[in-house]
Amino acid sequence: MKKTLIYPADHPAPRGAYSPGLLVEHNDGSSTLFLTGQLAVDPSGNVVAPFDAAAQTEYVFALMGSILKAAGMDFADVVKVQTFLTHMPDFEKFSVVRNRFFADSRPVSTLLEVKGLAREGCCVEIEAVAMK
């Protein structure tokens, strides 16, 4: 088994001892990619579209796409998604965007409403697992 940290060039720098993605290559030739929960934060550390669930979801999926691409995967390889919303009425806005990216792959999913996220102004966080 080999582990590779994934740091896409256009991705915001981590604020702690973690990586945006961790690719685990198994001895049988398969691989699993773990994506850290992604927030709508740009490479300069600014929150994108504060409290705008639709815009933040679009941005988060773009970040996820860059991690998947850097690991040689895409959204069709995602098998599990966990989403955190700070305001459950934003579910419909979030869902419209999510459904575009997962229309064919339909990964298993969990959605939770939380009191807050790591950055003020962020209202959506998404983490995922992909396999190939």
TABELHU-V597705 format. One record per residue. RES is the residue in three letters. PHI is phi in degrees with one decimal (none if undefined). Layout:
res & phi
RES & PHI
RES & PHI
//
This chain:
res & phi
MET & none
LYS & -124.5
LYS & -113.0
THR & -129.0
LEU & -78.1
ILE & -108.9
TYR & -130.3
PRO & -60.1
ALA & -61.3
ASP & -91.1
HIS & -98.1
PRO & -62.2
ALA & -67.7
PRO & -60.4
ARG & -99.0
GLY & -167.4
ALA & -85.4
TYR & -151.4
SER & -121.8
PRO & -59.7
GLY & -145.3
LEU & -130.8
LEU & -95.5
VAL & -109.8
GLU & -97.1
HIS & -87.4
ASN & -63.2
ASP & -86.1
GLY & 94.2
SER & -82.9
SER & -144.2
THR & -126.4
LEU & -114.7
PHE & -104.9
LEU & -102.3
THR & -60.9
GLY & -52.8
GLN & -101.5
LEU & -112.8
ALA & -79.7
VAL & -127.0
ASP & -80.0
PRO & -58.5
SER & -86.2
GLY & 92.0
ASN & -88.8
VAL & -70.5
VAL & -86.7
ALA & 47.1
PRO & -48.1
PHE & 63.2
ASP & -101.5
ALA & -61.2
ALA & -65.1
ALA & -65.1
GLN & -67.2
THR & -63.6
GLU & -57.0
TYR & -65.3
VAL & -62.8
PHE & -64.9
ALA & -64.2
LEU & -62.2
MET & -60.0
GLY & -60.3
SER & -69.0
ILE & -69.1
LEU & -57.9
LYS & -60.6
ALA & -62.7
ALA & -97.5
GLY & 76.5
MET & -128.1
ASP & -146.5
PHE & -62.3
ALA & -66.2
ASP & -88.8
VAL & -72.6
VAL & -113.0
LYS & -147.8
VAL & -134.6
GLN & -125.3
THR & -118.9
PHE & -121.7
LEU & -116.2
THR & -89.5
HIS & -147.9
MET & -55.1
PRO & -59.6
ASP & -76.6
PHE & -54.1
GLU & -61.9
LYS & -62.6
PHE & -62.2
SER & -62.0
VAL & -57.9
VAL & -69.7
ARG & -55.0
ASN & -63.8
ARG & -64.0
PHE & -76.6
PHE & -116.0
ALA & -56.2
ASP & -98.4
SER & -82.8
ARG & 46.0
PRO & -67.2
VAL & -65.8
SER & -144.2
THR & -130.0
LEU & -127.7
LEU & -127.6
GLU & -93.9
VAL & -125.5
LYS & -67.9
GLY & -165.8
LEU & -119.7
ALA & -65.3
ARG & -125.8
GLU & -58.3
GLY & 99.3
CYS & -83.3
CYS & -123.7
VAL & -137.8
GLU & -135.0
ILE & -132.9
GLU & -121.0
ALA & -152.5
VAL & -129.1
ALA & -124.5
MET & -137.2
LYS & -143.8
//
